[in-house]
Amino acid sequence: MTNTNIHIIRIPEGYADNILDNQYRCIGVYNDKDYNIGDNIQFEAVNNLTIAIPDHTINGRTFQIEYVYSGFGLKDNCIILGFK
């Protein structure tokens, strides 16, 4: 059995909608949670005031991290997570 972390990431409602429509499959985040390939992420949709939208379809859905990119072109401590 593989141990994986589940990371919760708060995202704007419009971005959440685009993920559900398969328009986005990566996200830029601060590397503050020790993200690793194979870990799971769950998104929490928020409005423009960063207040959670409890009934958004993306809430509670799990995605798996496929790649973690850091380095050239990104600010210090920032990474790109690719997920499926």
C-alpha positions in Angstrom: 0.0 0.0 0.0 1.3 3.4 -1.0 1.2 6.3 1.5 0.2 9.5 -0.2 -0.6 12.9 1.1 -3.8 14.8 0.4 -3.3 18.5 -0.1 -6.2 21.0 0.0 -5.8 24.0 -2.4 -8.2 26.9 -2.4 -8.9 28.2 -5.9 -11.1 30.9 -7.5 -14.5 29.6 -8.8 -13.7 30.4 -12.4 -10.5 28.3 -12.3 -12.4 25.5 -10.6 -14.9 25.6 -13.5 -12.1 25.4 -16.0 -10.6 22.4 -14.3 -13.9 20.6 -14.4 -14.2 21.4 -18.1 -10.7 19.9 -18.7 -9.3 23.2 -19.8 -6.7 23.3 -17.1 -4.6 20.4 -15.8 -1.9 22.3 -14.0 -1.7 25.0 -11.3 1.0 27.2 -9.9 1.4 27.2 -6.2 3.9 28.0 -3.4 5.9 25.0 -2.5 4.8 25.1 1.2 3.3 21.6 1.5 6.0 19.2 0.3 4.1 18.3 -2.9 5.3 15.0 -4.5 4.4 13.0 -7.6 1.6 10.6 -6.7 0.2 12.8 -3.9 -3.5 13.7 -4.1 -4.9 17.2 -4.2 -8.4 18.4 -3.5 -9.6 21.8 -4.5 -11.9 24.1 -2.6 -13.6 26.7 -4.7 -13.8 30.2 -3.3 -15.4 33.5 -4.4 -13.6 36.7 -5.1 -13.5 37.5 -1.4 -11.8 34.1 -0.7 -15.0 32.8 1.0 -15.6 29.1 0.4 -18.4 28.1 -2.0 -19.6 25.0 -0.2 -21.8 23.6 -2.9 -19.3 23.9 -5.8 -18.9 20.6 -7.8 -15.1 20.5 -7.5 -15.1 20.4 -3.7 -14.1 17.0 -2.4 -13.0 15.7 -5.8 -9.5 14.1 -5.7 -6.9 14.6 -8.4 -3.4 12.9 -8.5 -0.2 14.9 -9.0 1.6 13.7 -12.2 4.5 16.1 -12.2 6.1 18.8 -10.1 8.1 21.5 -12.0 10.4 24.0 -10.3 13.3 26.0 -11.3 13.9 28.0 -14.5 11.3 30.7 -15.1 9.6 30.5 -11.7 10.0 32.6 -8.6 11.7 31.1 -5.6 9.6 28.6 -3.7 7.0 28.5 -6.5 6.2 25.3 -8.5 3.8 24.0 -11.1 1.7 20.9 -10.3 0.4 18.8 -13.2 -2.5 16.6 -12.2 -5.1 14.2 -13.6 
